[in-house]
Amino acid sequence: MLLNNTRKKALLCASFALFAAKASAQTDVFYLNDTNSQITWKVKAQADMGADSLKLYKNGYATQDWVKAVVPGTVFASYVAAGLEKDPNFGDNIYKVDKIKYDRDFWYRTEFDVPANFNKEKIWLNFKGINRKADIYLNGTKIGALDGFMQRGVYDVTKLVSKTVPNTLAVLVVCPQNPLVNYASPTYIPSASWDWMPYVPGLNSGITDDVYLSNTGALSIKDPWIRTELPTNARAEVSIALQVKNSTNTFQSGVISGVISPGNIAFEQKIFVGANSTADVKLDTRRFPQLIINGPKLWWPNGYGDPNLYTCKLNVKLGDAVSDSKEVKFGIKKYSYDTVGRVLHVYVNGTKIFLKGGNWGMAEYMLRCRGAEYDTKVKLHKEMNFNIIRNWIGSTTDEEFYDACDKYGMMVWDDFWLNSIPNLPNDVNTFNANAIEKIKRFRNHPSIAIWCGDNEGDPMPPLNNWLREDIATYDGGDRHYQPNSHAGNLTGSGPWTNFDPRWYFSRFPNGFGGNPGWGLRSEIGTAVFTNVESFKKFIPADKLWPRNEMWNLHFFGPSAGNAGPDRYDDGINNRYGKATGIEDYCRKAQLLNIEVNKAMYEGWEDNMWEDASGILTWMSQSAYPSLVWQTYDYYYDLTGAYWGAKKACEPLHIQWNPVNNAIKIINTTGDNAAGLTASAEVYNTDGLPVKEYALSKTVDVPANTALNCFSINFAAEHEDLAKGKPAFASSSATGEPALVSDGNSGSRWASNQNDNEWIYIDLGKEQTINGVKLNWEEAYAKAFKIQVSMDSKTWKDAAESGDGHVGVQQLTFDEVQGRYVRMLGLQRGSGWGYSLWDFEVYGGQPKSNGLSDVHFIKLKLTDKNGKLISDNFYWRGNKRTDFSALNSLPKVKLKVSSAVKKSNGKYYVTAKVSNLSPAAAFAIRVQATKASTGEQILPAIMNDNYFSLMRGESKEVTIEFDAELLGKDAVKLLVEPYNEPVKVGK
């Protein structure tokens, strides 16, 4: 990514450290990536080569007019890095680039010396990925061709390379051809633009993964595969399968040996390999009882235990000499699955896992996320208490992503490269070959939990069955195959726009496709606006305010219609008061971000195992400087969405249901929690508690459950506005329409036996309406709408259900204004018409009961020793969605004391923030900045932010970041409550 210079230098250091680590892990590997100071790649369009193109194969060929290339990377990213294109992150720069310049084929070229220590018999040239096709030439000889960005190339170049003079490597990279979906697959499908990233010139073509030389003897190891079985969690059985390739013209006998650590478990087996052939080798507990591990250290998802990893070092020897070696990290784990209730459940090591996570559209829209940066991204997901990431349409292909997920206990829902549109790739055989390559490359990673065939569709024949068979064959059926990302025991995908928090607790927050209910939702999201500091990094100064087309080019407008920017805009202005400028808009946006993103997860957790099995937000990280679908933003600033999700996803968590005011403890761990004390207090804006609402209870919370503790007794919000009001219906087969609103549950109305029948109630005047309760007789509506009107002629949809049932059905929805409320039947659930005992309408203005216009709910969960386990904080309005009173909060005095410590290449900042004022200090934001410039120090790991303090309360905030980000500067903390007047920047 193109950020500030300090950040770029830090990432370069991290990348070089990664290169060094790779090189030291195996001394007979020499990387030809540009992070190797001995290697320089150049790139030039094939069409611009001219008549002397054949000379490029020769040493010393003049490349002064070529562009220095980033490898691994893309053509366009190379031109950007060389300063030949304006920063594509900023403004509308990327939209002005001439696509024709890059949507074509390019030559890559470098020269290299063979390392002096390459003294084994065979020298190999290795490519791990090129997008989309390539012809590869070494010293003027074509040695191979690659087709598909997952295909690996391994070439015996022993006789082609020179050990005395430089060698010339030239690669002709063939650009993908539009349309990408799904014709060009396998490739990076979003590269031709999506509703969250722009068109990338060159469609991310280039040498997109590692290039390296390796040196082996006559025998070499291919694709070692380590599987684990758990008859019980106290005993693991390990099996190892691999291929040994003999690259000579004579029969060879050798010895395969290995050591598994921890445990120092050693084994060896003699092998025989025919001339120029490959032998399959299998080592398991039948011949090697030491591969039975008693008391194994299991790999667990985040929140359920430690993600323990093992290392297996494999050697193949000829005589006393090591011919080849490989090192494989793996985890001892067992996945299992069920679909009880038409809901997919995932188990790890026999424990049912409640899935909490997010979708990655791409790691970075120009493939500039590399090496250690994956550790940062995945660590932030761990910090949000997530346990799963969906690799959407397989658009993240780097090994380091999977390594980080293994390390942090992050399961992976891993897609292949198909998107809903019913067309096959141009070459299904190439697609399938790449699918097999993907499985072989990543199957050792314990993090992979689900393989998925198609985004919001089913793979067309023959690919669906091919993928199923590929997974069964090359992954042993160890992971679940999900053909369609939003159907088949899932509850669909979306919506992708924000709703009032109550909606996520209401039955049902339905998506598109799949089954009704909470269940397992593969995508659900909302627009997420950045903080103002990030906004100014990518929006020109003259386009900051008011909203304009430049915002749309960063996907806050029609370009991201699914995100509902207009709805988000209304949410800010209607809930928090009309924004006065970009600074005010951004800070109010963070409050909306917290509310909605916390409610998404808490709504699912409220129904854990009672239908709900998990939720993945769309999206959890940002591939492009954008204003929608993210938690942390492109620059790693942690938005309100991050903090809302982090709080909601705590492994042991206390939460409030805004529909029924119930307080629940959510235990998404494998351990019982005994002797916990749950408490709730309600505060007014003066920072003092309202004693009549205080509640406390000691409880035991079983593992993997949601326990209802108590309810806060707020004044009734559910005043029945319909009671005693007149009603009218399209027909009356039994009873008068007014019987549904007479307050008598023993009297009923029934319609004629048609689907499209209706009944409405006249409330007598315009009212604020936010819910209904229907008490159905056996003649119920399977599908129906709730509509409102001002004149009983023009109707507006307020809610829709496809899950009608006999008995009481309650629906809540965003507040709407209306005088008339109608139930419109769409589909009968029986052979009769529609019959209702009661039709209640909720709304009006709830009573304040001694509460300020906006008041605060503070929850705590402590253990038997009084140690805080979880806390939570909400704001609530007497006028339910009106929080404008927050703009009138008095200024507060905060005391801040801090300490800075440097250790092992990191800075650790500890700050204590105290509220010394006779008022609530609301939504306090803490930032670590450089003292000399005021620039944010990012990325940084923090324990809390946007927190609120009542009178006399304190909070300790911790911040951690790499020392390179600060350099020789000093740290300055900015501590800003919402109570402070808005600071308008230049």
N, C-alpha and C positions, 0 to 999 in steps of 0.2 A: 504494500500500500504506500501511497505517497503522502507521508505526513511530515512532521517537522524534522529538521536535520538530526537532532539528538535521537529521536525515535528511529530514524533510518539507520544511524550508526549502530544503535543498540541491536537492531534486528540483523544487521550485517555481522556483528560480533557473534550473535546467537547462531546465525547460519554457519559461520566459519567453525564455531565450536561443534556444531552438529557434524560438519564435514570431517573435522578432526576425529570426532568420536567414531564415525563410520570407518575411517581409515585405520584407527588403532584397533578396532574390534576384529579386524581381519587383515593381517599385514600383506596378504597377496591380492589386495584390491587397491586400485588406483583410480580415483574419481576424475572424470573429465568435465565435471561441472565448472561453471565459471567462478565458484567459490574457491577453487584451487588456484592459487596465485600463479601457477605455472601454465595455466590454460587461458587462452583468449579466443572466444568465438566471435565470428562476424556473420552478418546476414545481409542478403541482397535479393531483390525480386528476380525471378528467373527471366522475366520478359525484358529486364534491363541489362542482361549480361552482355549482349552483343556477340560478335563473331569469335571472341577469344575464350568462350566459356569452357572449352576443353582444357585450357591451361590451369583452371582452378584446381585440378588434381595434383599439380606439381608443387613441390616445396618452394617457398619463397614467392609464391604468386602474390602480386600486389593487390592488397585489399584496402588501400587508403580511402577509397570512396565507398567502401562497405560500412555498415553500421555495426557497432559493437553489440553483440547479442547477449541476452540474459538466458542462461541455460542452467537448470530447467526454467522454462518460461515460454512466452509467446512472442511472435513477431511484433505485434503492436506494442506490447509492453517494453520491448527492446528499444523501439523508436521513442517511446515516452521517456524511458530511462536515459536515453542519449540527449534529451532536450529538444528533440525534433518535432514534438507535438506539445501543445499547451496541456497543462495539468487536466486530465480528463475528469477528475473528481469535481472540478470547480465550475460553477455556473452551467452554461450550455456548451462548454468546450467540446465534449465528446460528440455532441450532435452535429457539430460543424466539420468533423473530420471527413475527408474524402474516403468513403468505404472502398471505392474501386482500387485505391492505392494498396490496400491490404487484403482484399478478398481475392487473392491470387496466390500462386505458388512461389515459394522462396527457397533459395539455397542457404544452408548453414555451412560454415567452414571453420576448421581449426587445425592446428598442428600440435603434435605431442611427441615427447620422448618416452620410450618404454623404460620404466624404472629399472635401475641396475640390479635390484634384488629379485627381479622376475627370472628365476633360474630353474623353474620347473618346466616340464615338457611342453605344456600347452598354454597359449595365451588366447584369451577370449575377449571379444568386444561385446559389451552388454548395453542394451537400451531397455528402459522400463516403461516408456510410453511416449508416443508421438501422435499429435492430433493434426490431420486425421489419417493421412497415409504418408509413406516415405519410401524413397529409394536411397540406399546407403552405399557409399563408395569409399574404399580405403586404398590409398595410393594408386588411384586410377582404375581399380577393379570394383565392379559392382558385387557386393557380398550378400545383399539381401534386400527384401522389401517388407514393409510393415503395413498392416491394414486394420485400422481401429485403434483407438487411444489406449486400450487396455492390453494390446498385444505386446509381448516382450520379444526382443530380438537377442539371441545369444549366438555369436558367430566365432568360429575357430579361425583366428587370424595369424596363427603361428607362423605360417609360411609367407604371409603378406607383409608383416611388420619388420621394420629394421630396428636393430638395437644400437646402431651406430650413428644414424642421422634421423632428423625429425620425420615423422609420418604425417600424412595429410588425410584428414577425415572430412568428407563432404556429404551432406545430407540434403536431398531435395524433398522438402515438405510440401505436400499437396493439401491445399485448403479445403475444408468441408464445403459442400455445395448446398445452397438454399433450394427448397425449404429444408430446415433441419428436422422438424417434427413430422414423422418419425423416420423420414427417408434417409437422413444422413447418419442415423444411429449405427454404431455407438460413437457418440461425441458429446460435447458439452452443450446440451440442447438449449439452455437459456441464453446462450451467446448471441442469438439472433433477436434478443430483447424479450422481456417478460413484463408483467405489470409491477416489477420491483427493481429491474435493472435495465439499462439502455442497451442498444445494439453495440456489440464490441467489434470494431473494425478488424477484419481478419478472422473473425469467429473463433478466437482463441486458438488459432493454428500455431504450431511450433513444436519444438522439442520440449515436451511438457513434463518429463520426469527424468530421473537420474540417467547419466551415461557414465560408464566406467569400464576399466580393464580389470580382468581377473586372471590369475595364474594358477594352474593346477597341473597335477601329473596326469597320467593316462586315464585315471578314473576320476569322475566328478559326480557330485551329489546334486540331484534335481528334486525340487518340490517336496522336501520333508513335511510330513503331515502327522501331527500329534493329536490323538483323541483320548478323551478320558471318560471312564464310566464310574458311576457312584452307586454300587449296590446299597451302600448306606453312606451317610456323611462322615462316617468314621473310617471308611476304606475306599480307596480309589484304585482303579485299574487303568494303567497307561499303556497305550499301544502306539507304535511308531511305524509309519509306512514311508518309503522313499524309493526313488529310482537311482540306480548307479549306472552312469554312462561310460562305456569304454570307447575312447576316441582313437584307438589304434587298430591296426590290421591283424593283431594277434590276440588270442585268448588270454584273459587276465584273471588271476585269483588275488583277492585282497581281503582285508578285514575291516568291517564296519564296527566302530566303537563309539561309545557315548557316555556322557556323565550328566545326570540331572541334579540340579541344585535349586533349593537347599536339599540336603540329605545325602549328597555325594553318592548318588545311585549310579553305579557303573555297570556297563554291559558291553559285550562284543560278540560278533558273529562273522564267520568266514563266508565269503561270497565268491561266486564264479560268474564272469561276464564274458560272453562271446565277442569275437572281433566285430568292431563297429556296430555294437548293439547296446541295448539297455536292459538291465535286470531290475525286476521289482523285488523289493526287500520288505519284509514285514517282521517286526519284533513285538511280541506281546507276552502276556503273563503265562501262556502255556509253556514257553521255553525259558522265560526269564522271570522267575517268581519275584525277583527284586523289583519288578515294575508294579507290584502291589504295594501301594503306599498306605500304611496305617496312620491314622490321625493326620490326614493331609491338611495343608493350609488352603482353604477353598477360596476361589474368586467369587466375590459378592458384588452386586450392584451397589452404588452409592446409597448410604442410609441403612443398608441391611447387613453390613459387615465390611471387612477390609477386602480390597481387590488384590489379593495375594497373587503373585506371579512366580512361575518357575522358569528356569533356563535349561535348555538341553543343548550341550555342545557335542556335535557329531563330527567324527573324522572317518575318512576312508584311507587306509594305508596300503601301500605296495611294499612288501618287505618291512623295513623299519622307517620308511619315509612316508610322511603325510602327503597324500596325493591331493586331497581337497578337504575342506572343513566348512561347516555351516553352524550357525548359532540360531536357535529358535526360542523365542519366549512364548509361553503358553500359560493358561490358567486351568486349574482343576475345577470343573464345574459341570453341571448337567442342566440343560433346558428341558422343560416339558410344558405342555399346553392343554387347555381344554376350551370348549365352546359352550359350556352350560348356559342356558338361557339365551342362546344365540349371541353371546358376548365372548370375545376372545380373551382368555386369561393366560398370562405368562408366569411360569414357575421357574425359579432358579434354586437348584439344590433342594428341591421339594417345598420351597417356600413360595407362596403366591405373592407376586410383586405388583404393587400398585404403580402403574407407569406414570411418571411425571417428567415431561421433557419438552423438546422443541424440534422444529424442522430447520435444517440448513438448506437454503436455496443453493448457494455456493459458498465456499470458504472466502472467496474474493472474486469479484466479477471479471478481473483480468488475470486470474491465477497467480497473483502476487503474494498470496499467503504461503509461506514456506517454513519448513523446519520447526524451530522452537516456537514460532508464533502459534502453531496448533496447540501447544501446551497451554499457552495463555488463554486461548479461546475455550478449550475444554475445561480448564480449571475454573473459569468463570461460570460454566454450567454446573460444575460441582458445587461452587459457592452458592449458586441459586438453589441447591438441594435437588437438582434434577437427577434422574437416573437413566435417561434415554435420549438419544439424538436420532432424528430421521435424516438419513443421507438422501435427500429428495432427488429423484431421477438419477441417482448415482453420480451427482455432479462434483463430489469430492473424491479424488482418486489417489491421494498421497498416503503412503504408509504411515507417515507421522501422525495423521489424524487418528488412525486406528490404534497406534501406539499410545497416544494420549488418552483415548477412551479406555483402553485396557488399564492404564495407570490410575485413572480417576474413578473407575467403577461405573463408566458410562456405557450402558447398552446401546447398540446400534441397530436401528431399523434401516436396512440397506436395500435401496431400490436398484433396479436395472434401468435402462435408458429408453423408456417408453412413456408417452403421455397421451392418454385418453383418445386422441384422434384415431379413428379406425383405419389406419393404413400400416402396412408392413414396411420395415426398412428395405432399402433398395437391394440389399444383399443379406438375406436371412442367415445364410451360412456364416458370413463374417460376424454378424451379430452374435450368433450362438457360440462361435469360437472365442469371441471376446468375453462372453458370459462365463464360459468355462475357465478362461484365464483369470477373471476376477475372483471366482470361487477359490481357485487354487492359491492365488496370491494372498488372500485374506482369511482363509478358513481357520488358521491357527489362532486367530485373535479371539479370546474369550468374550469380548464385548459384543460380537455379532449375535443378535437375538432373533431377528426376523429377516428373511429375504422377501422382497416384494417385487412382483413382475411389472406392474404398470401403475402410473399415477392416474387415479380416477377413471380407470377403465380396465378391461381384461385384455391381456395380450392376445392378439389375433392368432388363429391357427396358422402355422404349427407351433408358434413360439411358446404358448402357455404350457403345453405338454413337454416341449423341449426343456424349458426352464425347470419344470418340476423334476424331470429326469436328471438334468444336470446336477441339481442340488442333492437329489437322492444318491447319485453316483459319486460326485466329487466332494460332497460334504457329509456323506453317509446318512443323510436325513436327520442330522443332529439338530438342525434349526428348522423352524416352521416356515413353510412357503405360503405367502399371502398373495394371491394373484392380483388383487385389486385393492388399491389403497383406501377406498372408502366404501367398500361393500363386502359382503360375506363375513358376518359376525362382527362387523364394525358399525358405528353409527354415523357414517358419512364423513364429510369434510365441510368446514365452514360452520357458521358464517365467519366472515373475515373483517367484520366491522364491529364497533363497540355497541354494547347495550348497557342499560342501567344494571348495576350489580344484581338486583333482584332477579333478573331474567335467568341468570346462570343457576339459580336455585329452584327455578320453576319448572314444572313438568310439562313439556319437555323442551330443553334448549336444542331443538332439532337442527341437524345439518343437512347437507345435500347428498343424496344417495344413502345406501345402508339402511339400518334398522332405526326405528324411533328410540329416543331415550338418551341417557348419558353414555352408558356402555364404554367402548374404547373409541375415542375420537382422534383420528390421525392428523387433523388440522382444525384449528379454530384460532381466530386472532382479531386484531384491531389495529387501526392506525396508531403509530407511536411517534410523537413529535420529539425532537431532540431538545436538549438544553440549548440556551442561546449561544454559549461558547462554541459548540459544534456547528450550529446553524450558520454562524458567521464565517466558518472555515470553508463552506462550499457555496454560499449564496452571496453574490456581489452586493456591495454596500447599498447601491441604489435600488436593490430589489428585496431588501429585508422586509419592508412593510409598506402598504398592506399586502394581503395575499395576491399573488399574480402568477403569470405563466411560468416564471422561473421555479416557483414552488412545484408546479405541475411536472416540470422536467425532472424533479427529484421526487416525483410520485405522490404529490399531495394535490390531487385534482382528477380529471377524467382519465388520465393515464393509469391510475390505480383505483378505478371505480369500485372494485370489490372491497377495498379498504374503507369505503364510505367516508371520504374526507369531509364532505358536507355535514354528515351526521356527527363526526368527531368535532368539527368546528362548532356546531350547535351545542354539543355537549359541554364544551368549554364556556361558551358565552352564556348559555342558559343556566348552567349549574353554578358557575363561579363569577358571573358578571362579565359584561362585554369587555374584551381585552382592549387596552389603550395603546398598545404598541407591541413590538416583537418581544421585548423583555418580559412584559406582563403576560403575553400569550404563552411564552415558553414555560414560565413558572407555573401558570395555571394548568398547562398541559400535563405537567408532571403529576399533579394531583389526580387528574383524570386517568393518567397512565397507571398510577398506583391502585386506584379504586377498581378499575375494570380488570386489570391483569391479575390482581389478587382474587377477585371474585370468580374468574374463570376456574382457577384451580380449586378454590374453596367450594365452589358449587359442585364440582365432581367429587371432592373429598367428602362432602356432606352426604353423598349417596354411595360411598365406598362399599363395594361388594353387594349393595342392594341395587344392582344394575350397573353401576359405574366400575370400570376396571382401569381407566387411565385416560390421560389427556396430553396432547402435544400441541403447543402453541405454534401458530404460523406468524412470524418465524422467531427463532430465539437468538439469532445473531444477524449482523448486517453485512451484506456483500458489497454495498455501494452506499455513498452518502445519501441517505434516504430519510423520508419522514413517515414511513409506514413499516409495520411488521418487523419489530426488533425488540431486544431487551437492552443490552448495551448497544451503543451506536458504532458506526464505522471507525470512530476514533477512540473507542473503548471508554467513552464516558458512560456511566451507569445511569440510565434514565429511571424514571419512576416505575416503568414496567419491570425493570430488573428487581427493584426493591419490593414491588408487589408480589412478583413470582417467588422471590427468595423467601419472603415471610410465609406465604401460603404453603410452600413446599417443605417446611421444616419437618424432619422425620417424626418428631413428637410435637404436636401443634395444637393450640387452642384457637377457636374461631367462633364468629357470630354469623348466624343466618339472618339476613335482613328481611326475609319474608315472615318468619314466625318468631324471631328474636331468640331462638334457641342457641345455647352455648354448647359446643361439642369439643371433645378432645379427639384428635386424629392421630392414631399411632400407625405410621407406615414403616414399622420396623419389625424384626422377627422376635423381639423381646417383650415380655410382659412388663408393665410399669405399675408398681404398687405404691400405695400411700401418697399419691399426688394430691395437691390442693389446687383446685380451680377457683379463681376469684374474678369478679367483675365489678367495676366501678364506673359511674357516669359522672362526668365533669362538665361544668358550664365554662364559658369562655373566660371567666374570672380565675380559672385555674383551681377552683374549689370543688370537692366532690358533693354530689347531691345524695345525701345519706340514704334516702328511702330506696335507692336503686342498688345498693351494695349487696352482693351475694357471694357466698363462699361454700365450697363443698369438698370433702375429701373422698377421693375415688381410686379404684384400681382399674387400670386400662389394659385389657388383654392385647397381646401382639396382633398387629394387622387388623385393627378394628377402628370404627368411629363410634365413640361413646357420647350419648346425650347426657349432659350434666344437669342443666336447669335452663330456665328462660327468664329473660329480663322483662319485667312487667311494665312495659311502656303503656301509655294511654292507648286505647284501642284505635288502631289505624283502619280497622275493617268495618267502619260504619256502613250498614246496609242502606245504600241510597235508594234501593228499589222498593223497600218495604212499604206496602200500602199504596203504591203508585199504580196507575192504570197500565194495562198491557194489551197488545194487539197482535194478531197472528194471521198467517196466510190461510189457515183453515183450523177448524175445531171439530175433531171427531168425538172427543170426550172432554167435558169440562170447559169452563170459560178461561180465556187467557189470563185473566186477573188472578186466578187461583195460584199461579206460580209466585206471586208477590204478596200473598195475604198473610205470610208468617206462619202458615199451618202446613207442616210437612206431611199431613195426611190427605191433602187435597191435591189434585193434579190436573194438568192440561195435556191433551194428546192431539196430534195433527192427523191429517189424512195420510194414506200409505204411499207417499211420494218422497223422493230424495230431497228435492229443492223446496223444502218448507221452512218457514221462519216464524219467530216470535220476537217482539221487541217491547221494551218498557219505556214509558215516558217519565223521565225524572222530574218534569215540571219546570226545570230551569237548567241553564248550562252548568255543568259540574266538572270537577277534575276527577277522572276515572282511571284507576290503575289495576283493576282486577274484577273477576266474576267468580261465583260459585254456582255450579249446576248440579242438581241432585236428580239423576236420571232414573226413571223407571226401567223396566226390562226393554222397553222400546227406546233405545239410546241411539245417539249419533256416533257412528264410527269416525267420521270426519266432519268437521264443522268450522265455521269462522265466528269470531266475535267482532262485531262492527259497531261503530258509533256514527252519529249524525247530529247535525244542528237542526235539520228540517224534516227528518224522517223520509227524505227522498234521495239525497246524495249520501252514500255510506262510505266510510273509511275503515279499512281493516285494522284492527287493534291486536288480534291474536288469531292463530290458526292451530288446530289440532287434528292429527290423523290417528289419535290414540284414545278415542272416546271409549267409555266403559260404563257398565251399570254401577249406580251409586254416586257418591259425591266426587265431583271433579272440580278442582280449583285451579284457575289460571291467573297469573299476575303478568303485567306488561308495563312498558313505559307509559308514563302519565299522558293522557290525551284529554282534550276538552270535548264535551258533547252533552246533548240533552237526551238523546235517544240511544239505547243500547240494544243491539239485536244479536240473537243467535241464528245464524244462517246454516241450515243443515246442508251438507254436501253429499254424504253417503250414510244410509241407514245401517245400523248394526244388527237389525233383526228384520223379520218379515212385516212388522208393523210400521207405523210412521215414527214420529218423535214424541216422547212423553216425558214431561218434567214435573217433579214434585215441587221443586223450588228453583228460582232464578234470582240470585242475589247479585248486586252490583256494589263494588267497593270503591271508595275514594273520599272526596271531600277534604277538609283540612283537619288533620289530627290535632288533639289537644296538646298543649305544651307541658302541662303538669309540673310547672316550676322549672322548666328547662329553657335555657337561652335559645335563640333562634337556631343557632348551630351549637351542638354539644358533642361531647367526645365519650366514646366507649373505650375503656382501658381494661384489657384482660391479662391475667397472669396465671402461669402454671408453675408451681414450685414442687420440689421433692420433699421427702420427710424431714430433711435437714434445713429446709427453707431456701435451698439453692434454686435460683431461677432457671427453669427449663425452657419456657416459651413465654413470650409476651406478644400482645397484638393491640392494635390501635385503629379506631375507626372514627370518622366524623359523620354526624347524623343531623338532619334538619327537621324542624317542626313542619316546615313546608318541604316535603320529603326530598325533592331534588333541587332545592334552592339553598346554596351555600354562600350566597353573596355576602352574608354577614361576616364571613372570614376577612373580607376586605376592610372591615372596620375594627379589626383587632387592635388593641393599643400596642404601642411600641414596648418592647421588653428589654431588660438588661440581662445579658448573658455573661457569665464568667468562664473564661477558657484558660486552662493550664495544659501544657503539652511538654512532651519529651521526645527527642529524636535519637535513635540508635542505629548504628551501621554494623552489619554482621554478614559475612559470607556473600558479599556482593549485592546486598540488599539494604534498603533503609526501612526502618520500622518506626512509625510515628504513633504515639499514644496521646490522645487528647481527652481531657475531662471537660464536658460542657455542662454548666449549671445555670438554672433559671433562678435569678434573684428577684424577679418581679412579681407583683400581685396580679398576675394574669397568665394565661396559658401562652407558652411559646410554641408556635405551630410550625410544623414541616420545616425543621431546621436542616439546612443543607451545609455540609462540610466539604471543603475542597482543599487538597494539597496543591500548592502552586510554587513556582519559582519566585523567590523573593525579588529578583532583579527585574523580571518582566511581567509577572502576574500570570504567566502561562500555566495551564493545568499540567500536572504531572500524570501522564497516562501511558500505558495501562497501570492501574493500581487495584489492589485487592482491599476492600473495606468490609467491616463487619456490619455497618448500619449507616443509613442516611435518610434524609427527609423524616426524621423522628421528631416527636413532640414532647415537651416537658411541661408538666403542671407546676404549680408553685413549689419552690424548694427542691425540685427534682434535679437529678444529674444523670448523665449518660457518658460512658467511656467509649470512645471511638478509636478503632485501630486502623492504620493504613500501612500497606506494604507495597514497595515498588523496587524495581531494579536500580542499583546505584548509578548505572550509566545514564539513566534518564535525567538525573539531577546534575551530573558533572561536578563542577566546582562551585555551583550555586548553592544557595541555602533554601530551606523549606519555609514557606509562609502559609499559614492556614487561613482560609476564608470561612467564616461561620456566619450564615445568613438565615434568619428565620423568615417565614412568610410575613410576619408582622412588620418587617422593615419596608419602608416605601420603595417602590420600584425604581431601580437605577437605570436611567435611559442612556444607552451608549451612543457614541458618535456614529 
